[in-house]
């Protein structure tokens, strides 16, 4: 899980984005991923 290429790539993209446009890119890059991840977990917890 820790050595997932997708996770590493995401982290690299985020790091590069943070250098380019700290907040804008960070939100745009994480919003879709977090919504899918947190969305499902939040719905489960709410029930």
C-alpha distance matrix in Angstrom:
0.0 3.8 5.5 5.4 9.3 9.9 8.6 10.5 13.3 13.6 13.8 16.4 18.3 18.5 19.7 22.3 23.3 23.8 26.2 27.9 28.3 26.6 26.9 27.7 24.9 22.3 23.5 23.8 20.3 18.6 21.1 20.1 16.3 17.0 19.7 17.6 14.9 17.5 20.2 18.9 18.0 21.4 23.3 22.0 22.9 26.3 27.3
3.8 0.0 3.8 5.6 8.9 10.0 7.7 8.5 12.0 12.4 11.7 14.1 16.6 16.6 17.2 20.0 21.3 21.5 23.6 25.8 26.4 24.5 25.2 26.4 23.5 20.9 22.6 23.1 19.6 18.0 21.0 20.5 16.8 17.3 20.5 19.1 16.3 18.5 21.6 20.8 19.7 22.7 25.1 24.0 24.5 27.8 29.3
5.5 3.8 0.0 3.8 6.3 8.7 7.5 7.2 10.5 12.0 11.7 13.2 15.9 16.7 17.1 19.3 21.1 21.8 23.5 25.5 26.6 25.1 26.2 27.1 23.9 21.7 23.7 23.8 20.0 19.1 22.3 21.5 17.9 19.2 22.3 20.6 18.3 21.0 23.8 23.1 22.4 25.5 27.7 26.8 27.7 30.8 32.2
5.4 5.6 3.8 0.0 3.8 5.4 5.3 6.3 8.6 9.9 10.7 12.4 14.3 15.4 16.6 18.5 19.9 21.0 23.0 24.5 25.3 24.2 24.9 25.3 22.0 20.1 21.8 21.4 17.7 16.9 19.8 18.6 15.1 16.8 19.7 17.7 15.8 18.9 21.4 20.6 20.5 23.6 25.5 24.9 26.1 29.1 30.3
9.3 8.9 6.3 3.8 0.0 3.8 5.4 5.0 6.0 8.4 9.8 10.4 12.1 14.0 15.1 16.3 17.9 19.6 21.2 22.4 23.6 23.0 24.1 24.1 20.5 19.2 21.1 20.3 16.5 16.6 19.6 18.3 15.2 17.6 20.3 18.6 17.4 20.5 22.8 22.5 22.8 25.7 27.5 27.3 28.7 31.4 32.7
9.9 10.0 8.7 5.4 3.8 0.0 3.8 5.5 5.1 6.0 8.5 9.8 10.4 12.1 14.1 15.3 16.1 18.0 20.0 20.8 21.6 21.0 21.6 21.3 17.9 16.6 18.1 17.0 13.3 13.3 16.1 14.5 11.6 14.2 16.8 15.0 14.2 17.4 19.5 19.4 20.0 22.8 24.5 24.6 26.1 28.6 30.0
8.6 7.7 7.5 5.3 5.4 3.8 0.0 3.8 5.4 5.0 6.1 8.6 9.8 10.4 12.1 14.2 15.0 16.1 18.5 19.8 20.3 19.1 19.7 20.1 16.9 14.9 16.6 16.3 12.6 11.9 15.0 14.3 10.9 12.6 15.8 14.6 13.0 15.8 18.4 18.5 18.5 21.1 23.3 23.4 24.4 27.0 28.7
10.5 8.5 7.2 6.3 5.0 5.5 3.8 0.0 3.8 5.4 5.1 6.2 8.6 9.8 10.5 12.3 14.0 15.2 16.8 18.4 19.6 18.6 19.9 20.4 17.0 15.4 17.8 17.6 13.8 13.8 17.3 16.9 13.9 15.7 19.0 18.1 16.6 19.1 21.9 22.2 22.1 24.6 26.9 27.0 27.8 30.4 32.3
13.3 12.0 10.5 8.6 6.0 5.1 5.4 3.8 0.0 3.8 5.4 5.1 6.1 8.5 9.8 10.6 12.0 14.0 15.5 16.5 17.8 17.4 18.8 18.6 15.0 14.1 16.5 15.5 11.8 12.7 16.1 15.4 13.0 15.4 18.4 17.6 17.0 19.6 21.9 22.6 23.1 25.3 27.4 27.9 29.0 31.3 33.2
13.6 12.4 12.0 9.9 8.4 6.0 5.0 5.4 3.8 0.0 3.8 5.4 5.1 6.1 8.5 9.9 10.3 12.0 14.3 15.1 15.7 15.0 15.7 15.7 12.2 10.8 12.9 12.3 8.5 9.0 12.4 12.1 9.7 11.9 15.0 14.7 14.0 16.4 18.7 19.8 20.2 22.1 24.3 25.2 26.1 28.1 30.2
13.8 11.7 11.7 10.7 9.8 8.5 6.1 5.1 5.4 3.8 0.0 3.8 5.5 5.1 6.1 8.6 9.7 10.3 12.5 14.2 14.9 13.6 14.9 15.7 12.5 10.5 13.3 13.6 10.0 10.1 13.9 14.4 12.0 13.2 16.7 16.9 15.6 17.4 20.2 21.4 21.2 23.0 25.6 26.3 26.7 28.9 31.3
16.4 14.1 13.2 12.4 10.4 9.8 8.6 6.2 5.1 5.4 3.8 0.0 3.8 5.4 5.1 6.2 8.5 9.8 10.9 12.5 14.1 13.5 15.5 16.0 12.6 11.6 14.8 14.6 11.2 12.4 16.1 16.6 14.6 16.3 19.6 19.8 18.9 20.8 23.5 24.7 24.8 26.5 29.1 29.9 30.4 32.5 34.9
18.3 16.6 15.9 14.3 12.1 10.4 9.8 8.6 6.1 5.1 5.5 3.8 0.0 3.8 5.4 5.1 6.0 8.5 10.0 10.4 11.7 11.8 13.4 13.2 9.5 9.3 12.2 11.4 8.2 10.3 13.7 14.1 12.9 14.9 17.8 18.2 18.1 19.9 22.1 23.7 24.3 25.7 28.0 29.3 29.9 31.7 34.1
18.5 16.6 16.7 15.4 14.0 12.1 10.4 9.8 8.5 6.1 5.1 5.4 3.8 0.0 3.8 5.4 4.9 5.9 8.6 9.6 10.0 9.0 10.4 10.9 7.6 6.2 9.5 9.7 6.9 8.1 11.7 13.0 11.8 13.0 16.1 17.1 16.7 17.9 20.3 22.3 22.5 23.5 26.1 27.5 27.8 29.4 32.1
19.7 17.2 17.1 16.6 15.1 14.1 12.1 10.5 9.8 8.5 6.1 5.1 5.4 3.8 0.0 3.8 5.4 5.1 6.5 8.8 10.1 8.9 11.4 12.6 9.8 8.6 12.3 13.0 10.5 11.6 15.2 16.7 15.4 16.3 19.6 20.7 19.9 20.9 23.6 25.5 25.3 26.4 29.3 30.4 30.4 32.2 35.0
22.3 20.0 19.3 18.5 16.3 15.3 14.2 12.3 10.6 9.9 8.6 6.2 5.1 5.4 3.8 0.0 3.8 5.5 5.2 6.4 8.8 9.0 11.9 12.2 9.2 9.5 13.2 13.0 10.9 13.1 16.4 17.6 16.9 18.3 21.2 22.3 22.0 23.3 25.6 27.7 27.9 28.9 31.5 32.9 33.2 34.8 37.5
23.3 21.3 21.1 19.9 17.9 16.1 15.0 14.0 12.0 10.3 9.7 8.5 6.0 4.9 5.4 3.8 0.0 3.8 5.3 4.9 5.8 6.4 8.7 8.5 5.4 6.4 9.8 9.6 8.2 10.7 13.5 15.1 15.0 16.3 18.8 20.3 20.5 21.5 23.5 25.9 26.3 26.9 29.4 31.2 31.4 32.7 35.5
23.8 21.5 21.8 21.0 19.6 18.0 16.1 15.2 14.0 12.0 10.3 9.8 8.5 5.9 5.1 5.5 3.8 0.0 3.8 5.4 5.4 3.9 6.9 8.4 6.6 6.1 9.8 10.9 10.0 11.4 14.2 16.5 16.3 16.6 19.4 21.3 21.0 21.4 23.8 26.3 26.2 26.6 29.4 31.2 30.9 32.2 35.2
26.2 23.6 23.5 23.0 21.2 20.0 18.5 16.8 15.5 14.3 12.5 10.9 10.0 8.6 6.5 5.2 5.3 3.8 0.0 3.8 6.0 5.9 9.6 10.8 9.2 9.7 13.3 14.0 13.1 15.0 17.8 19.9 19.7 20.3 23.1 24.9 24.6 25.2 27.5 30.0 29.9 30.3 33.2 34.9 34.7 36.0 39.0
27.9 25.8 25.5 24.5 22.4 20.8 19.8 18.4 16.5 15.1 14.2 12.5 10.4 9.6 8.8 6.4 4.9 5.4 3.8 0.0 3.8 6.1 9.2 9.1 7.7 9.6 12.6 12.6 12.4 15.0 17.2 19.1 19.6 20.6 22.9 24.7 25.0 25.7 27.6 30.2 30.6 30.9 33.4 35.4 35.4 36.4 39.5
28.3 26.4 26.6 25.3 23.6 21.6 20.3 19.6 17.8 15.7 14.9 14.1 11.7 10.0 10.1 8.8 5.8 5.4 6.0 3.8 0.0 3.8 5.8 5.6 5.5 7.5 9.8 10.3 11.0 13.3 14.9 17.3 18.2 18.7 20.7 23.0 23.5 23.7 25.4 28.3 28.7 28.6 31.1 33.4 33.2 33.9 37.1
26.6 24.5 25.1 24.2 23.0 21.0 19.1 18.6 17.4 15.0 13.6 13.5 11.8 9.0 8.9 9.0 6.4 3.9 5.9 6.1 3.8 0.0 3.8 6.0 6.2 6.1 8.8 10.5 10.9 12.1 14.0 16.9 17.3 17.2 19.5 22.0 21.9 21.8 23.8 26.7 26.7 26.5 29.3 31.4 30.9 31.8 35.0
26.9 25.2 26.2 24.9 24.1 21.6 19.7 19.9 18.8 15.7 14.9 15.5 13.4 10.4 11.4 11.9 8.7 6.9 9.6 9.2 5.8 3.8 0.0 3.8 5.7 5.1 6.1 8.5 9.9 10.5 11.6 14.9 15.8 15.2 17.0 19.9 20.1 19.5 21.3 24.5 24.5 23.9 26.6 28.9 28.4 28.9 32.3
27.7 26.4 27.1 25.3 24.1 21.3 20.1 20.4 18.6 15.7 15.7 16.0 13.2 10.9 12.6 12.2 8.5 8.4 10.8 9.1 5.6 6.0 3.8 0.0 3.8 5.5 5.5 6.2 8.6 10.2 10.6 13.4 15.0 15.1 16.4 19.2 20.0 19.8 21.0 24.2 24.9 24.3 26.6 29.2 29.1 29.4 32.5
24.9 23.5 23.9 22.0 20.5 17.9 16.9 17.0 15.0 12.2 12.5 12.6 9.5 7.6 9.8 9.2 5.4 6.6 9.2 7.7 5.5 6.2 5.7 3.8 0.0 3.8 5.4 5.0 5.8 8.3 9.8 11.9 13.0 13.8 15.6 17.8 18.5 19.0 20.4 23.3 24.0 24.0 26.3 28.6 28.8 29.5 32.4
22.3 20.9 21.7 20.1 19.2 16.6 14.9 15.4 14.1 10.8 10.5 11.6 9.3 6.2 8.6 9.5 6.4 6.1 9.7 9.6 7.5 6.1 5.1 5.5 3.8 0.0 3.8 5.5 5.2 6.0 8.2 10.9 11.2 11.3 13.6 15.9 16.1 16.2 18.1 21.0 21.2 21.3 23.9 25.9 25.9 26.8 29.8
23.5 22.6 23.7 21.8 21.1 18.1 16.6 17.8 16.5 12.9 13.3 14.8 12.2 9.5 12.3 13.2 9.8 9.8 13.3 12.6 9.8 8.8 6.1 5.5 5.4 3.8 0.0 3.8 5.5 5.3 5.5 8.8 10.1 9.7 11.1 14.0 14.7 14.3 15.7 18.9 19.4 19.0 21.4 23.8 23.8 24.3 27.3
23.8 23.1 23.8 21.4 20.3 17.0 16.3 17.6 15.5 12.3 13.6 14.6 11.4 9.7 13.0 13.0 9.6 10.9 14.0 12.6 10.3 10.5 8.5 6.2 5.0 5.5 3.8 0.0 3.8 5.7 5.5 7.4 9.4 10.3 11.2 13.5 14.9 15.4 16.2 19.1 20.4 20.2 22.1 24.7 25.2 25.7 28.4
20.3 19.6 20.0 17.7 16.5 13.3 12.6 13.8 11.8 8.5 10.0 11.2 8.2 6.9 10.5 10.9 8.2 10.0 13.1 12.4 11.0 10.9 9.9 8.6 5.8 5.2 5.5 3.8 0.0 3.8 5.9 6.9 7.4 9.1 11.0 12.4 13.3 14.5 15.8 18.3 19.3 19.9 21.9 24.0 24.7 25.7 28.2
18.6 18.0 19.1 16.9 16.6 13.3 11.9 13.8 12.7 9.0 10.1 12.4 10.3 8.1 11.6 13.1 10.7 11.4 15.0 15.0 13.3 12.1 10.5 10.2 8.3 6.0 5.3 5.7 3.8 0.0 3.8 5.7 5.3 5.7 8.2 10.0 10.3 11.0 12.7 15.3 15.9 16.4 18.7 20.6 21.1 22.2 24.9
21.1 21.0 22.3 19.8 19.6 16.1 15.0 17.3 16.1 12.4 13.9 16.1 13.7 11.7 15.2 16.4 13.5 14.2 17.8 17.2 14.9 14.0 11.6 10.6 9.8 8.2 5.5 5.5 5.9 3.8 0.0 3.8 5.6 5.3 5.9 8.6 9.9 10.0 10.7 13.8 14.9 14.7 16.7 19.1 19.7 20.2 22.9
20.1 20.5 21.5 18.6 18.3 14.5 14.3 16.9 15.4 12.1 14.4 16.6 14.1 13.0 16.7 17.6 15.1 16.5 19.9 19.1 17.3 16.9 14.9 13.4 11.9 10.9 8.8 7.4 6.9 5.7 3.8 0.0 3.8 5.6 5.2 6.4 8.7 10.0 10.0 12.5 14.4 14.9 16.1 18.5 19.8 20.4 22.5
16.3 16.8 17.9 15.1 15.2 11.6 10.9 13.9 13.0 9.7 12.0 14.6 12.9 11.8 15.4 16.9 15.0 16.3 19.7 19.6 18.2 17.3 15.8 15.0 13.0 11.2 10.1 9.4 7.4 5.3 5.6 3.8 0.0 3.8 5.5 5.4 6.3 8.4 9.6 11.3 12.7 13.9 15.6 17.2 18.5 19.8 21.9
17.0 17.3 19.2 16.8 17.6 14.2 12.6 15.7 15.4 11.9 13.2 16.3 14.9 13.0 16.3 18.3 16.3 16.6 20.3 20.6 18.7 17.2 15.2 15.1 13.8 11.3 9.7 10.3 9.1 5.7 5.3 5.6 3.8 0.0 3.8 5.4 5.0 5.4 7.4 9.7 10.3 11.0 13.2 15.0 15.7 16.9 19.4
19.7 20.5 22.3 19.7 20.3 16.8 15.8 19.0 18.4 15.0 16.7 19.6 17.8 16.1 19.6 21.2 18.8 19.4 23.1 22.9 20.7 19.5 17.0 16.4 15.6 13.6 11.1 11.2 11.0 8.2 5.9 5.2 5.5 3.8 0.0 3.8 5.5 5.4 5.0 8.0 9.7 9.7 11.1 13.6 14.6 15.2 17.5
17.6 19.1 20.6 17.7 18.6 15.0 14.6 18.1 17.6 14.7 16.9 19.8 18.2 17.1 20.7 22.3 20.3 21.3 24.9 24.7 23.0 22.0 19.9 19.2 17.8 15.9 14.0 13.5 12.4 10.0 8.6 6.4 5.4 5.4 3.8 0.0 3.8 5.9 5.2 6.4 8.8 10.1 10.8 12.6 14.5 15.6 17.1
14.9 16.3 18.3 15.8 17.4 14.2 13.0 16.6 17.0 14.0 15.6 18.9 18.1 16.7 19.9 22.0 20.5 21.0 24.6 25.0 23.5 21.9 20.1 20.0 18.5 16.1 14.7 14.9 13.3 10.3 9.9 8.7 6.3 5.0 5.5 3.8 0.0 3.8 5.5 5.8 6.6 8.7 10.4 11.3 12.7 14.6 16.3
17.5 18.5 21.0 18.9 20.5 17.4 15.8 19.1 19.6 16.4 17.4 20.8 19.9 17.9 20.9 23.3 21.5 21.4 25.2 25.7 23.7 21.8 19.5 19.8 19.0 16.2 14.3 15.4 14.5 11.0 10.0 10.0 8.4 5.4 5.4 5.9 3.8 0.0 3.8 5.5 5.1 5.8 8.4 9.8 10.3 11.8 14.2
20.2 21.6 23.8 21.4 22.8 19.5 18.4 21.9 21.9 18.7 20.2 23.5 22.1 20.3 23.6 25.6 23.5 23.8 27.5 27.6 25.4 23.8 21.3 21.0 20.4 18.1 15.7 16.2 15.8 12.7 10.7 10.0 9.6 7.4 5.0 5.2 5.5 3.8 0.0 3.8 5.5 5.2 6.1 8.6 10.0 10.5 12.5
18.9 20.8 23.1 20.6 22.5 19.4 18.5 22.2 22.6 19.8 21.4 24.7 23.7 22.3 25.5 27.7 25.9 26.3 30.0 30.2 28.3 26.7 24.5 24.2 23.3 21.0 18.9 19.1 18.3 15.3 13.8 12.5 11.3 9.7 8.0 6.4 5.8 5.5 3.8 0.0 3.8 5.5 5.3 6.3 8.8 10.1 11.1
18.0 19.7 22.4 20.5 22.8 20.0 18.5 22.1 23.1 20.2 21.2 24.8 24.3 22.5 25.3 27.9 26.3 26.2 29.9 30.6 28.7 26.7 24.5 24.9 24.0 21.2 19.4 20.4 19.3 15.9 14.9 14.4 12.7 10.3 9.7 8.8 6.6 5.1 5.5 3.8 0.0 3.8 5.5 5.1 6.2 8.6 10.2
21.4 22.7 25.5 23.6 25.7 22.8 21.1 24.6 25.3 22.1 23.0 26.5 25.7 23.5 26.4 28.9 26.9 26.6 30.3 30.9 28.6 26.5 23.9 24.3 24.0 21.3 19.0 20.2 19.9 16.4 14.7 14.9 13.9 11.0 9.7 10.1 8.7 5.8 5.2 5.5 3.8 0.0 3.8 5.4 5.1 6.0 8.7
23.3 25.1 27.7 25.5 27.5 24.5 23.3 26.9 27.4 24.3 25.6 29.1 28.0 26.1 29.3 31.5 29.4 29.4 33.2 33.4 31.1 29.3 26.6 26.6 26.3 23.9 21.4 22.1 21.9 18.7 16.7 16.1 15.6 13.2 11.1 10.8 10.4 8.4 6.1 5.3 5.5 3.8 0.0 3.8 5.5 5.2 6.4
22.0 24.0 26.8 24.9 27.3 24.6 23.4 27.0 27.9 25.2 26.3 29.9 29.3 27.5 30.4 32.9 31.2 31.2 34.9 35.4 33.4 31.4 28.9 29.2 28.6 25.9 23.8 24.7 24.0 20.6 19.1 18.5 17.2 15.0 13.6 12.6 11.3 9.8 8.6 6.3 5.1 5.4 3.8 0.0 3.8 5.5 5.5
22.9 24.5 27.7 26.1 28.7 26.1 24.4 27.8 29.0 26.1 26.7 30.4 29.9 27.8 30.4 33.2 31.4 30.9 34.7 35.4 33.2 30.9 28.4 29.1 28.8 25.9 23.8 25.2 24.7 21.1 19.7 19.8 18.5 15.7 14.6 14.5 12.7 10.3 10.0 8.8 6.2 5.1 5.5 3.8 0.0 3.8 5.5
26.3 27.8 30.8 29.1 31.4 28.6 27.0 30.4 31.3 28.1 28.9 32.5 31.7 29.4 32.2 34.8 32.7 32.2 36.0 36.4 33.9 31.8 28.9 29.4 29.5 26.8 24.3 25.7 25.7 22.2 20.2 20.4 19.8 16.9 15.2 15.6 14.6 11.8 10.5 10.1 8.6 6.0 5.2 5.5 3.8 0.0 3.8
27.3 29.3 32.2 30.3 32.7 30.0 28.7 32.3 33.2 30.2 31.3 34.9 34.1 32.1 35.0 37.5 35.5 35.2 39.0 39.5 37.1 35.0 32.3 32.5 32.4 29.8 27.3 28.4 28.2 24.9 22.9 22.5 21.9 19.4 17.5 17.1 16.3 14.2 12.5 11.1 10.2 8.7 6.4 5.5 5.5 3.8 0.0
